[in-house]
Amino acid sequence: MRESENEVPRPQVQDGGGIPYLGERLILNMSAEADRTRPFVSRRGEELQVVLPPDAEPRKALEAWYRRQARAEVSVRLDAAVARAGRSYTTLQIRGQRTRWASCSTSGAMSFNWRLLLAPEEILDYVVEHEVAHLDVQDHSQRFWRLLASRSPRWREHEAWLRRHGHALRL
């Protein structure tokens, strides 16, 4: 089920609850197994199966799953964006920064916040394009914004969405 681009659904971390994932709502199927030593999280369609050891914190297991998914989701988008731009990057890191969505160093090292997967897909795509534009222009000058507009024409909408809803992208 697709969520509205203008809404940020509140995560319901409980059996039968839902969590956002790139504009979709995944339904949690949570259980505990006494003999399990590590959490198991697996997606099947719109369902996210979460099997936990006793006394495990479900949010930690979900964050670890989001971090793994973020690496896959971001790397595909980043590789495509740098190919379109005729550029390259050096490394990709997935982090959980509190104040940044992403960054691009002067050496081409890219870092993205896993919480972007809690936003609609268009927002992640915008942030990737924003960082790839920094491979050409490191600052936020008029030249940078013109370049970004050529690659992401709706960048102002996406930037406004992040300012308006970014604080709600939490598990």
BALOBA-1460 file (C-alpha; in Angstrom, 3 decimals):
// residues 171
<rec num="1" residu="m" x="0.000" y="0.000" z="0.000"/>
<rec num="2" residu="r" x="1.431" y="3.420" z="-1.000"/>
<rec num="3" residu="e" x="1.475" y="6.259" z="1.496"/>
<rec num="4" residu="s" x="0.753" y="9.825" z="0.483"/>
<rec num="5" residu="e" x="3.839" y="11.846" z="-0.367"/>
<rec num="6" residu="n" x="2.565" y="14.496" z="2.055"/>
<rec num="7" residu="e" x="2.177" y="12.217" z="5.054"/>
<rec num="8" residu="v" x="4.649" y="10.610" z="7.394"/>
<rec num="9" residu="p" x="2.920" y="7.630" z="8.952"/>
<rec num="10" residu="r" x="3.787" y="7.089" z="12.578"/>
<rec num="11" residu="p" x="5.617" y="3.784" z="13.007"/>
<rec num="12" residu="q" x="3.733" y="1.210" z="15.064"/>
<rec num="13" residu="v" x="6.435" y="-1.151" z="16.295"/>
<rec num="14" residu="q" x="4.213" y="-3.996" z="17.474"/>
<rec num="15" residu="d" x="2.772" y="-7.168" z="16.041"/>
<rec num="16" residu="g" x="0.297" y="-6.171" z="13.346"/>
<rec num="17" residu="g" x="1.572" y="-2.590" z="13.364"/>
<rec num="18" residu="g" x="2.995" y="-0.810" z="10.367"/>
<rec num="19" residu="i" x="6.237" y="0.940" z="9.550"/>
<rec num="20" residu="p" x="7.034" y="3.191" z="6.567"/>
<rec num="21" residu="y" x="9.415" y="2.094" z="3.827"/>
<rec num="22" residu="l" x="10.008" y="4.361" z="0.804"/>
<rec num="23" residu="g" x="6.364" y="5.418" z="0.663"/>
<rec num="24" residu="e" x="4.920" y="2.013" z="1.452"/>
<rec num="25" residu="r" x="3.583" y="0.718" z="4.738"/>
<rec num="26" residu="l" x="5.000" y="-2.630" z="5.828"/>
<rec num="27" residu="i" x="2.951" y="-4.689" z="8.278"/>
<rec num="28" residu="l" x="4.944" y="-6.223" z="11.113"/>
<rec num="29" residu="n" x="4.556" y="-9.919" z="11.875"/>
<rec num="30" residu="m" x="6.446" y="-10.129" z="15.163"/>
<rec num="31" residu="s" x="7.202" y="-13.154" z="17.311"/>
<rec num="32" residu="a" x="9.708" y="-14.326" z="19.902"/>
<rec num="33" residu="e" x="11.558" y="-17.615" z="19.997"/>
<rec num="34" residu="a" x="13.127" y="-18.796" z="23.243"/>
<rec num="35" residu="d" x="16.035" y="-20.586" z="21.518"/>
<rec num="36" residu="r" x="16.875" y="-17.710" z="19.147"/>
<rec num="37" residu="t" x="20.109" y="-15.841" z="19.889"/>
<rec num="38" residu="r" x="19.921" y="-13.186" z="17.133"/>
<rec num="39" residu="p" x="17.024" y="-11.283" z="15.577"/>
<rec num="40" residu="f" x="15.720" y="-12.346" z="12.173"/>
<rec num="41" residu="v" x="14.018" y="-9.786" z="9.914"/>
<rec num="42" residu="s" x="12.744" y="-10.634" z="6.432"/>
<rec num="43" residu="r" x="10.423" y="-8.885" z="4.002"/>
<rec num="44" residu="r" x="7.763" y="-10.759" z="2.071"/>
<rec num="45" residu="g" x="5.704" y="-8.381" z="-0.044"/>
<rec num="46" residu="e" x="4.024" y="-5.912" z="2.292"/>
<rec num="47" residu="e" x="4.850" y="-7.970" z="5.383"/>
<rec num="48" residu="l" x="7.967" y="-7.714" z="7.502"/>
<rec num="49" residu="q" x="8.582" y="-10.823" z="9.560"/>
<rec num="50" residu="v" x="10.488" y="-10.092" z="12.780"/>
<rec num="51" residu="v" x="11.567" y="-12.996" z="14.983"/>
<rec num="52" residu="l" x="13.341" y="-11.944" z="18.164"/>
<rec num="53" residu="p" x="15.182" y="-13.626" z="21.009"/>
<rec num="54" residu="p" x="13.566" y="-13.140" z="24.423"/>
<rec num="55" residu="d" x="13.985" y="-9.601" z="25.791"/>
<rec num="56" residu="a" x="15.354" y="-8.269" z="22.471"/>
<rec num="57" residu="e" x="14.571" y="-4.696" z="21.526"/>
<rec num="58" residu="p" x="12.515" y="-4.726" z="18.299"/>
<rec num="59" residu="r" x="13.563" y="-1.189" z="17.323"/>
<rec num="60" residu="k" x="17.235" y="-2.210" z="17.323"/>
<rec num="61" residu="a" x="16.487" y="-5.211" z="15.105"/>
<rec num="62" residu="l" x="14.453" y="-3.005" z="12.756"/>
<rec num="63" residu="e" x="17.176" y="-0.349" z="12.610"/>
<rec num="64" residu="a" x="19.751" y="-3.007" z="11.677"/>
<rec num="65" residu="w" x="17.402" y="-4.210" z="8.905"/>
<rec num="66" residu="y" x="16.859" y="-0.620" z="7.650"/>
<rec num="67" residu="r" x="20.628" y="-0.053" z="7.596"/>
<rec num="68" residu="r" x="21.140" y="-3.152" z="5.427"/>
<rec num="69" residu="q" x="18.291" y="-2.118" z="3.139"/>
<rec num="70" residu="a" x="19.653" y="1.438" z="2.936"/>
<rec num="71" residu="r" x="22.980" y="0.167" z="1.628"/>
<rec num="72" residu="a" x="21.173" y="-1.711" z="-1.157"/>
<rec num="73" residu="e" x="18.645" y="1.048" z="-1.970"/>
<rec num="74" residu="v" x="21.198" y="3.870" z="-1.924"/>
<rec num="75" residu="s" x="23.946" y="2.049" z="-3.824"/>
<rec num="76" residu="v" x="21.660" y="1.261" z="-6.784"/>
<rec num="77" residu="r" x="20.454" y="4.859" z="-6.981"/>
<rec num="78" residu="l" x="23.909" y="6.324" z="-6.386"/>
<rec num="79" residu="d" x="25.538" y="4.164" z="-9.049"/>
<rec num="80" residu="a" x="22.879" y="5.199" z="-11.572"/>
<rec num="81" residu="a" x="23.131" y="8.894" z="-10.669"/>
<rec num="82" residu="v" x="26.924" y="9.053" z="-10.923"/>
<rec num="83" residu="a" x="26.782" y="7.179" z="-14.240"/>
<rec num="84" residu="r" x="24.301" y="9.754" z="-15.615"/>
<rec num="85" residu="a" x="26.548" y="12.557" z="-14.328"/>
<rec num="86" residu="g" x="29.714" y="10.972" z="-15.710"/>
<rec num="87" residu="r" x="31.283" y="11.019" z="-12.249"/>
<rec num="88" residu="s" x="32.353" y="8.503" z="-9.608"/>
<rec num="89" residu="y" x="32.475" y="8.298" z="-5.823"/>
<rec num="90" residu="t" x="35.042" y="6.623" z="-3.576"/>
<rec num="91" residu="t" x="33.089" y="5.047" z="-0.696"/>
<rec num="92" residu="l" x="29.534" y="4.690" z="0.560"/>
<rec num="93" residu="q" x="28.636" y="4.718" z="4.233"/>
<rec num="94" residu="i" x="25.240" y="4.310" z="5.855"/>
<rec num="95" residu="r" x="24.895" y="6.205" z="9.118"/>
<rec num="96" residu="g" x="22.299" y="7.324" z="11.601"/>
<rec num="97" residu="q" x="23.127" y="11.017" z="11.904"/>
<rec num="98" residu="r" x="20.682" y="13.180" z="13.843"/>
<rec num="99" residu="t" x="21.264" y="16.390" z="11.884"/>
<rec num="100" residu="r" x="22.224" y="15.343" z="8.330"/>
<rec num="101" residu="w" x="20.533" y="13.363" z="5.612"/>
<rec num="102" residu="a" x="23.695" y="12.821" z="3.619"/>
<rec num="103" residu="s" x="27.097" y="14.209" z="2.801"/>
<rec num="104" residu="c" x="29.737" y="14.160" z="0.068"/>
<rec num="105" residu="s" x="33.367" y="14.820" z="0.918"/>
<rec num="106" residu="t" x="35.856" y="16.485" z="-1.398"/>
<rec num="107" residu="s" x="37.407" y="13.032" z="-1.949"/>
<rec num="108" residu="g" x="34.060" y="11.656" z="-3.180"/>
<rec num="109" residu="a" x="33.167" y="9.726" z="-0.016"/>
<rec num="110" residu="m" x="29.378" y="9.492" z="0.283"/>
<rec num="111" residu="s" x="27.398" y="9.079" z="3.479"/>
<rec num="112" residu="f" x="23.619" y="8.613" z="3.704"/>
<rec num="113" residu="n" x="21.243" y="8.427" z="6.641"/>
<rec num="114" residu="w" x="19.307" y="5.141" z="6.866"/>
<rec num="115" residu="r" x="16.245" y="7.109" z="8.030"/>
<rec num="116" residu="l" x="15.744" y="8.270" z="4.442"/>
<rec num="117" residu="l" x="14.067" y="4.879" z="3.886"/>
<rec num="118" residu="l" x="11.274" y="6.084" z="6.184"/>
<rec num="119" residu="a" x="10.509" y="8.840" z="3.631"/>
<rec num="120" residu="p" x="8.799" y="8.498" z="0.246"/>
<rec num="121" residu="e" x="11.001" y="7.124" z="-2.533"/>
<rec num="122" residu="e" x="11.140" y="10.497" z="-4.304"/>
<rec num="123" residu="i" x="12.847" y="12.021" z="-1.263"/>
<rec num="124" residu="l" x="15.633" y="9.428" z="-1.263"/>
<rec num="125" residu="d" x="16.079" y="9.937" z="-5.013"/>
<rec num="126" residu="y" x="16.354" y="13.702" z="-4.468"/>
<rec num="127" residu="v" x="18.954" y="13.371" z="-1.692"/>
<rec num="128" residu="v" x="21.048" y="11.073" z="-3.892"/>
<rec num="129" residu="e" x="20.956" y="13.616" z="-6.752"/>
<rec num="130" residu="h" x="21.792" y="16.412" z="-4.304"/>
<rec num="131" residu="e" x="24.923" y="14.603" z="-3.139"/>
<rec num="132" residu="v" x="25.985" y="13.619" z="-6.655"/>
<rec num="133" residu="a" x="25.745" y="17.299" z="-7.646"/>
<rec num="134" residu="h" x="28.294" y="17.980" z="-4.891"/>
<rec num="135" residu="l" x="30.804" y="15.901" z="-6.839"/>
<rec num="136" residu="d" x="30.825" y="18.817" z="-9.312"/>
<rec num="137" residu="v" x="30.105" y="21.756" z="-6.985"/>
<rec num="138" residu="q" x="31.044" y="21.376" z="-3.307"/>
<rec num="139" residu="d" x="29.123" y="24.382" z="-2.013"/>
<rec num="140" residu="h" x="25.501" y="25.533" z="-2.177"/>
<rec num="141" residu="s" x="26.148" y="28.357" z="-4.631"/>
<rec num="142" residu="q" x="23.788" y="29.377" z="-7.443"/>
<rec num="143" residu="r" x="25.832" y="27.150" z="-9.735"/>
<rec num="144" residu="f" x="25.095" y="24.162" z="-7.487"/>
<rec num="145" residu="w" x="21.320" y="24.841" z="-7.394"/>
<rec num="146" residu="r" x="21.205" y="25.260" z="-11.188"/>
<rec num="147" residu="l" x="22.996" y="21.946" z="-11.649"/>
<rec num="148" residu="l" x="20.681" y="20.221" z="-9.157"/>
<rec num="149" residu="a" x="17.612" y="21.689" z="-10.894"/>
<rec num="150" residu="s" x="18.769" y="20.181" z="-14.171"/>
<rec num="151" residu="r" x="18.942" y="16.753" z="-12.508"/>
<rec num="152" residu="s" x="16.063" y="17.022" z="-10.058"/>
<rec num="153" residu="p" x="13.517" y="19.598" z="-11.302"/>
<rec num="154" residu="r" x="11.294" y="19.180" z="-8.203"/>
<rec num="155" residu="w" x="14.171" y="19.697" z="-5.774"/>
<rec num="156" residu="r" x="12.434" y="22.613" z="-4.016"/>
<rec num="157" residu="e" x="9.395" y="20.456" z="-3.205"/>
<rec num="158" residu="h" x="11.588" y="17.653" z="-1.900"/>
<rec num="159" residu="e" x="13.725" y="20.012" z="0.164"/>
<rec num="160" residu="a" x="10.560" y="21.544" z="1.655"/>
<rec num="161" residu="w" x="9.193" y="18.073" z="2.411"/>
<rec num="162" residu="l" x="12.350" y="17.215" z="4.364"/>
<rec num="163" residu="r" x="12.185" y="20.484" z="6.313"/>
<rec num="164" residu="r" x="8.502" y="19.896" z="7.108"/>
<rec num="165" residu="h" x="8.605" y="16.164" z="7.878"/>
<rec num="166" residu="g" x="12.223" y="15.185" z="8.490"/>
<rec num="167" residu="h" x="11.847" y="15.330" z="12.268"/>
<rec num="168" residu="a" x="9.199" y="12.578" z="12.070"/>
<rec num="169" residu="l" x="11.445" y="10.064" z="10.293"/>
<rec num="170" residu="r" x="12.039" y="7.927" z="13.380"/>
<rec num="171" residu="l" x="11.241" y="4.370" z="14.403"/>
